[in-house]
Amino acid sequence: MGQINLRVPTVLLAAALHSTAALALQPVPTAVIADPHPDAKFPARMEVIHVPSGGVQINGVVYVASGPDPHPAFVLFHGLPGNEKNLDLAQAVRRAGWTVVTINYRGSWGSPGNFRFAQNLEDAEATLAFIRSPDNAKRLSIDSSRIVICGHSMGGWVTAETLAREPNVLGAIIISAGDFGAVGLRAQQNRDAVIGAMNNNRESLTGVTGESMADELVAHGKDWSFKTLAPKLIQRKLLVLYSNDFVKADSQELIKNIKAAGGTTIAEKYVVTDHSWSDHRIDLESLVINWLGSLH
């Protein structure tokens, strides 16, 4: 009887994994569902970092992968305001052998300074400079020649902009990304609606109002739009993951514009789920890890 009881969970687990794999039409990587064998000499660990940016030090966390060799780095940027930080994704990517870096932009989630959209791009650049520093790369077991950046929602916009500015990253993944340049262009026509949206998404941000956020986006509408950005990404490795949400059209527009400009290195996947991928977390982790495995 004991043997039968022990086998049932195994059968159920196999069935669940088969169902998930069929849904995603791809294999579920081992790193999504199983811990690696512990390395007693070089264990996985977490490090708190403080990244110099704009005269302050922003808060961050590094999930260092186990093993003796320097690891490729996966830098993860959160959205607006960042209630979904995708830390389950960070842990899965670490189990796949990547050291994962996450930060909080200036003026968000306890990082000092006042929040500004333009500063998010500066903070992303500062984070890459920080982990490329020889001392920090050694301490955090990072191979600074192998860096991939990733972002969700507003973090997807930060990631796409950073990919265009950083020729030495291997590639990027954007997840349900919002086109904040397009938001600025819409604010030129309906400022009150954008102010309302910003006020509903600044509970963890300091030094801003809905009005100031809308005005900054208006000032940079064309500069920050995916349409302007697309030609700069045509030769970059980019995975666009998008869902059935309020920014679905933004991802579709970026994909269309990159391909229209001659881009051939973009990959895409649409999944019927919400903005936070609430009921497709294993699917999300599988898509990300399988794409990372395809990089040389």
matplotlib code that plots the C-alpha trace (Angstrom):
import matplotlib.pyplot as plt

x = [0.0, 2.9, 4.4, 1.2, 0.8, 4.4, 3.9, 0.7, 2.3, 4.9, 2.3, 0.3, 3.5, 4.3, 0.8, 1.0, 4.3, 3.1, 0.0, 2.2, 4.6, 1.8, 0.3, 3.6, 4.4, 7.9, 9.9, 9.8, 13.4, 14.6, 15.5, 11.9, 10.8, 13.9, 16.8, 20.3, 22.6, 24.1, 27.7, 29.2, 32.3, 30.5, 26.9, 24.2, 23.7, 22.1, 24.0, 22.6, 24.1, 24.1, 24.6, 25.9, 23.6, 22.8, 24.7, 22.9, 23.1, 20.1, 19.1, 19.5, 19.8, 21.9, 21.0, 24.4, 24.3, 26.2, 29.4, 33.1, 33.1, 32.0, 28.3, 26.5, 24.4, 20.6, 19.6, 15.9, 14.1, 10.7, 7.6, 5.5, 5.5, 6.8, 4.3, 5.1, 8.9, 9.1, 11.4, 10.2, 11.6, 14.8, 15.1, 14.4, 17.0, 19.5, 18.8, 19.6, 23.1, 22.8, 23.5, 20.5, 20.6, 17.6, 17.4, 14.9, 15.1, 15.7, 12.7, 11.1, 10.8, 13.1, 15.9, 16.9, 16.2, 13.0, 11.5, 11.8, 11.3, 14.5, 16.4, 15.2, 17.3, 20.3, 19.9, 19.9, 23.1, 24.6, 23.7, 25.5, 28.5, 28.4, 28.4, 31.0, 33.4, 36.2, 35.9, 32.2, 32.1, 34.6, 32.8, 29.4, 30.8, 29.7, 31.2, 30.8, 31.1, 27.8, 25.0, 21.3, 18.8, 15.1, 12.2, 8.5, 5.9, 7.7, 10.8, 10.3, 10.5, 13.6, 15.1, 14.4, 15.9, 18.9, 19.5, 19.7, 22.3, 24.4, 26.1, 27.9, 24.9, 24.1, 20.4, 17.2, 13.8, 10.8, 7.6, 4.3, 6.2, 4.5, 5.4, 5.9, 6.6, 3.2, 1.7, 3.3, 1.9, -1.6, -1.2, -0.9, -4.5, -5.9, -3.6, -6.2, -6.5, -2.8, -2.6, -5.3, -3.3, -0.1, -1.8, -3.0, 0.5, 2.8, 2.1, 5.7, 7.3, 8.6, 8.9, 6.3, 2.7, 0.4, 0.8, 4.6, 4.8, 2.4, 4.3, 7.6, 6.1, 4.6, 8.1, 9.6, 6.7, 8.4, 11.9, 10.8, 8.3, 8.8, 8.3, 11.4, 13.3, 12.6, 15.2, 17.9, 17.1, 17.0, 20.4, 19.9, 18.7, 15.4, 12.6, 9.2, 6.7, 3.3, -0.1, -3.8, -3.6, -3.8, -0.3, -0.7, -0.8, 2.5, 4.4, 2.7, 3.7, 7.3, 7.4, 5.9, 8.2, 11.4, 10.5, 9.5, 12.9, 14.6, 15.1, 15.5, 16.8, 13.6, 11.6, 8.1, 5.5, 1.9, 0.3, -3.3, -2.9, -3.0, -0.4, 1.4, 1.2, -0.6, -1.7, 1.3, 4.3, 5.8, 5.2, 6.9, 10.0, 10.2, 10.1, 12.8, 15.1, 14.8, 15.6, 18.6, 19.8, 19.7, 22.2, 25.8]
y = [0.0, 2.4, 1.8, 2.6, 5.9, 6.9, 6.3, 8.3, 11.7, 10.8, 9.8, 13.0, 15.1, 13.5, 14.1, 17.8, 18.3, 16.6, 18.9, 22.0, 21.0, 20.4, 23.8, 25.6, 23.3, 23.1, 21.1, 22.2, 22.6, 20.7, 24.1, 25.0, 22.1, 20.7, 22.1, 21.4, 19.2, 21.4, 22.4, 22.4, 24.4, 26.9, 27.1, 29.2, 32.4, 35.8, 39.1, 42.6, 45.2, 49.0, 50.4, 54.0, 55.9, 59.6, 60.5, 57.9, 54.1, 52.1, 48.9, 45.5, 41.8, 39.2, 35.5, 33.9, 30.5, 27.6, 26.3, 27.5, 29.1, 32.6, 32.5, 34.3, 37.1, 37.7, 41.3, 41.7, 45.0, 45.4, 47.3, 50.2, 50.3, 46.8, 44.9, 41.8, 41.4, 37.9, 36.6, 33.0, 33.6, 34.8, 31.7, 29.4, 31.2, 30.8, 27.1, 27.0, 28.3, 32.0, 34.6, 36.9, 40.6, 42.7, 46.4, 49.0, 52.2, 55.5, 56.6, 53.1, 50.5, 52.2, 53.2, 56.8, 59.7, 60.7, 58.5, 59.6, 57.5, 58.9, 57.8, 54.2, 54.1, 55.6, 53.1, 50.2, 51.4, 51.9, 48.3, 46.9, 49.1, 47.8, 44.1, 44.6, 46.1, 43.4, 43.5, 43.1, 40.5, 38.4, 38.8, 37.9, 35.1, 36.9, 36.4, 40.0, 39.0, 37.0, 39.3, 39.1, 41.7, 41.1, 43.3, 43.0, 45.7, 49.1, 47.0, 45.7, 49.2, 49.8, 46.6, 47.4, 50.9, 49.5, 46.8, 49.5, 51.4, 48.4, 46.5, 44.1, 42.3, 39.0, 39.8, 40.6, 39.4, 41.6, 40.3, 42.1, 45.3, 48.7, 51.4, 54.4, 56.6, 55.7, 56.6, 60.0, 60.5, 59.5, 62.0, 64.8, 64.0, 62.9, 64.1, 63.4, 59.7, 59.2, 61.2, 58.9, 55.8, 57.1, 57.9, 54.4, 53.0, 55.1, 53.7, 52.7, 55.7, 58.9, 62.4, 62.2, 63.0, 61.7, 65.1, 65.1, 61.6, 62.4, 65.5, 63.6, 61.1, 63.8, 65.5, 62.2, 60.6, 60.3, 59.6, 56.7, 55.1, 51.5, 52.8, 55.0, 52.3, 49.4, 50.2, 50.1, 46.5, 44.8, 43.0, 42.2, 39.0, 39.7, 37.5, 39.3, 37.5, 39.1, 38.3, 39.1, 42.4, 46.2, 46.4, 43.5, 45.9, 47.5, 44.2, 43.5, 46.9, 46.5, 43.0, 44.4, 47.5, 45.4, 43.0, 45.8, 47.4, 44.1, 42.4, 38.7, 37.9, 38.5, 35.7, 36.0, 34.1, 35.0, 33.4, 33.8, 35.0, 38.3, 41.0, 39.3, 35.8, 34.8, 31.3, 30.6, 31.0, 27.6, 28.4, 31.8, 30.3, 27.6, 30.1, 32.2, 29.4, 27.6, 30.8, 31.4, 27.9, 28.7, 31.5, 30.9]
z = [0.0, 0.8, -2.6, -4.3, -2.4, -3.2, -6.9, -7.3, -6.9, -9.4, -12.0, -11.3, -11.6, -14.9, -16.2, -15.1, -16.8, -20.0, -20.0, -19.5, -22.2, -24.6, -23.8, -24.5, -27.4, -26.0, -23.5, -19.8, -18.8, -15.8, -14.2, -14.1, -11.9, -10.1, -8.0, -9.2, -7.2, -4.4, -4.8, -1.3, -2.3, -4.6, -3.4, -4.8, -2.8, -2.7, -2.6, -1.9, -4.1, -4.2, -7.7, -8.1, -10.4, -10.7, -7.5, -5.3, -4.8, -6.0, -4.3, -6.0, -5.4, -7.2, -7.3, -7.8, -9.5, -8.0, -9.4, -9.7, -13.1, -13.9, -15.0, -17.8, -16.3, -16.7, -15.7, -14.9, -14.9, -13.3, -14.5, -13.3, -10.4, -10.2, -8.1, -10.2, -9.9, -11.6, -8.9, -9.6, -13.1, -11.6, -9.5, -12.4, -14.6, -11.8, -11.6, -15.3, -14.5, -14.9, -12.2, -12.1, -11.2, -10.3, -9.3, -8.2, -10.2, -8.4, -6.5, -6.5, -3.8, -1.3, -3.7, -3.0, -5.3, -7.2, -9.9, -13.5, -16.7, -18.2, -15.1, -15.5, -18.7, -16.9, -14.0, -16.5, -18.0, -14.5, -13.6, -16.6, -15.8, -12.2, -13.1, -15.8, -13.2, -12.8, -9.0, -9.0, -11.8, -9.8, -6.5, -8.1, -10.4, -13.6, -17.0, -18.2, -21.9, -21.6, -20.5, -21.4, -20.3, -19.7, -18.6, -17.9, -18.8, -18.4, -17.8, -21.3, -22.6, -20.5, -21.9, -25.6, -25.2, -23.5, -26.1, -28.7, -26.7, -25.6, -28.5, -26.2, -24.6, -26.2, -26.5, -24.7, -23.7, -23.3, -21.5, -22.1, -22.8, -22.8, -25.4, -23.1, -26.1, -27.4, -24.0, -24.3, -27.8, -26.5, -23.6, -26.1, -27.1, -23.7, -20.9, -18.2, -19.0, -18.8, -15.5, -14.1, -15.2, -13.7, -10.4, -10.3, -10.7, -8.5, -5.0, -4.5, -6.3, -4.7, -6.0, -8.7, -9.4, -12.2, -13.8, -13.8, -15.1, -18.0, -18.8, -19.0, -21.3, -23.5, -23.8, -25.1, -26.9, -30.3, -29.0, -26.8, -29.1, -30.4, -33.9, -33.5, -31.7, -34.1, -36.8, -34.1, -33.2, -36.6, -36.1, -32.4, -30.8, -29.3, -27.9, -27.6, -25.3, -25.2, -23.7, -24.0, -22.2, -22.6, -24.2, -26.6, -29.6, -28.5, -28.9, -32.2, -33.4, -32.4, -34.1, -37.2, -37.4, -36.8, -39.5, -41.9, -41.3, -42.3, -39.0, -39.1, -35.6, -33.6, -32.1, -30.8, -28.7, -27.9, -24.9, -23.9, -20.3, -18.4, -18.1, -15.2, -16.8, -13.7, -14.9, -17.2, -15.0, -15.9, -19.6, -19.1, -17.4, -20.1, -22.9, -21.4, -20.4, -23.8, -25.6, -23.4, -24.2, -27.9, -27.6, -28.5]

ax = plt.figure().add_subplot(projection="3d")
ax.plot(x, y, z, "-o")
ax.set_aspect("equal")
plt.show()
